[in-house]
Amino acid sequence: MDQVKEYLAVAIKHGFWIGSSIVLIGALTVWYLSTSDLNTKTESQIRKIEGDVQKVSQYRNELPTQPNDLSHQWMNEKIDIRKEEVLQAWQNVFDAQRDILTWPTKLKDDFLIEFKYVKDPETGIVDRNKLKLPFEKYEPFPPSSDPDQVNPDLLRRYEQYIGETLPSYAEIAGAKWTADFSKRAGGMAESYGMDDMMMMAAGPSRQAKRSITGAIEEPVVIWSTSSQETVLKDLFPWRGVKEYPSELDVYYSQENLWILRQLLQIIAAVNGGAQQAFEAEIREIKKLAIGKSVTFNQGSISDPGSRVTAGFGGMGMDDMEGYGDMDMYDMDSMGPGGSGGIESEGSDPGDSRYVNTANEPIDAASLRSAFSSNDPGQVAIAVAKRVPVMLHLQMNQQSVARLLAACGSAPLMVDVRQVRVLPKGGSASGGGGGGYSDMMGMEDEMMGDMGMGGMGMGGMGGMGGGATVGAPEEYPMDMEVEIYGLIYFYNPPSEESLGIEKVKDDVSIDESAEVIDALPGPTGTEPATTAEPPATTPPATAPPSTTPPAATPPATTPPATTPPATTSPAATPPATTPPAATPPATTPPAATPPATTPPAATPPTAMAIPVASP
């Protein structure tokens, strides 16, 4: 018992060190056991990962190429499904147009057999279930020297049909056809006499008459004779040049008639059931253009508040096309690409008539090659022919949305690419300045050169714009609106035309679709003038840091800065820096007119609204 006490005394005396040793040994034991278990698990996971890597390597060696046959099979199935969807959609739009693009039955069956249906070249049997679409595929250029050519009587019959049917087309829009289709296309001296020139200088009239009841009998929509003559030159360039139209001329003329009918139906849809001119939303057809006479570079977006120099300093020949009165000078026929360009005997009438997806004209040879090619890069042309169209109308500006909706819902849908809104009598082409008064001034000069002395078009007996100065406008909400768009003529569906087998990684399906026109940037002169006043005013407003509220109102409310300008002596004493305070008082009036005058400066400049393609 005594020995136990001795041991306890020693343990009590050295208990701290003994306990510390035990704790240290226990901690080392726990650390060793835990780390050894962790190392074991780590090595196990490493071996497992290495085994998985070996399995992946083994599988990769067994599959020499990727994707494998199974993935190829699945991909081909998906491609077949998508191909069927594309062909079905293509067939649907083609069938919808097939019921619209009909040839007139009054031309009789022998004409339809020759131009509408496909004939077997060997047997001569006509297949009435197969249409000549696209007709460029069946009508080569230059025409073949086949002894079995089209009977000229059929061609003359079609020419007579056009002249007879145009008045009924004008009635679709509530207008009246006054142009003479049989008149030979020529210059001003051949087409118009002096009396006609006087009437056109006075502007279009509604040919108003009064019935026995006193009601005014007039067309719902104005369509001047000069504008109709421009349409004739645009749609039928062979008129007056050839003895009778060629086979290709007949096909392109019929396409033009289909388009013209659709455009007039759009105008009628916007006007609704208008019976009188005052009820109509579209009051005048300024110009209709189809095919090669339409370009998509007419619009420009100007800087707010900028002014364009009046006159012909910034105007080209295309700028004059918007003025119906200028058509009598036969300006359109001066250029080969204009609406009135005379078609030569050796030229293909399909050249530059259609455009690609970048709105660039294409020649007829490229068009024909796309129909017989399975190149994926030509698939856009192989699917549909794109015909550019343009409508220049005077209408109620509140109905522009209805016009766009009518274009989009038409059976021959007009894919609108650009909308331009101009003031009445303004320039009809982007970049050109001046308005109707500038044109009248030039007419005065031209008439003076013709030997009529100082008597100009605008001053003959009160005709022109001079007689209406100060008179209230009949339709103050009217504006001139230009619609630029595309009409699609879909070709029969063809799986070969898609060229699916030739599609690879380095193949561009449609290179022209990647072309995007950048919007014009601001000019370098006008922004500099507008940027200078803010550059000089901040130093003047920066020192009075104690009065920011006084510096803020002149920037937001220019009219509030005008009273301090009149009472500058009273405002100068409180300011610590009179010379610095005086420029802000004088500069706001200089900066105020651009802020208040944009509504007045905007009308002379065309407003172009690009519309994104679908």
Secondary structure by P-SEA (a helix, b strand, c coil): caaaaaaaaaaaaaaaaaaaaaaaaaaaaaaaaaaaaaaaaaaaaaaaaaaaaaaaaaaaaaccccccaaaaaaaaaaaaaaaaaaaaaaaaaaaaacccccccccccaaaaaacccccccccccccccccccccccccccccccccccccaaaaaaaaaaaaacaaaaaaaaccccccccccccccccccccaaaaaaaaaccccccccccccccccccbbbcaaaaaaaaaaacccccccccccaaaaaaaaaaaaaaaaaaaaaaaaacccccccccccccccccccccccccccbbbbcccccccccccccccccccccccccccccccccccccccccccccccccccccccccccccaaaaaaaaacccccccccccbbbbbbbbbbbccccaaaaaaaaaaaccccccccbbbbbcccccccccccccaaaaaaaaaaaaaaacccccccccccccccccccccccccccbbbbbbbbccccccccccccccccccccccccccccccccccccccccaaaaaaaaaaaaaaaaaaacccaaaaaaaacccccaaaaaaaaaaaaaacccaaaaaaaaaaaaaaaaaaacaaaaaaabbbbbbbbcc
